[in-house]
């Protein structure tokens, strides 16, 4: 991996937020939602995603991290939590259907994650297990990944996997149970991919995997309740 002072992590985090929120905003505008409401929603979403993304990441790693709440990176599950909270607040304030807005946003979550992992790939955080096969990567200048060690490119694999998930979810976005499917597919994928992270070594199950299980269970519960109501 090459040495550069360019902030790839921040760049891709910004892209991961701007691109999905841009398309959501266009869709809402076409549905005659007021421009000031759309702008307020974007502001609220960005604020909550960044705050809860950092907060949960800090709480998960406060014993080992040298970063503070301002400098630490984002937790994907923290970001999703922040997104849901922002939608709850917005819909409560402007009397919109929370489920309706959640459906519009949830389909873009895999895309957000996919883009953001490119930032991790370039800076070396969330690095993979030791691996010297095809596609292996060596970080010589990363302050987070071990220097001179051949690693599995888990971050780039996550980008590809979640891009595929996004394509599938987007094509099925009009399905009634799309929220449940997204929670289940994304949670299960993150659970399995976590085994390829270096941080998983010497752990039977990681905190990320525990949260993944919670998301999968939530998706199954909602799916079950929806099918029960439709019968």
Order of alpha helices (4+ residues) and beta strands (2+ residues): alpha-alpha-alpha-alpha-alpha-beta-beta-alpha-alpha-alpha
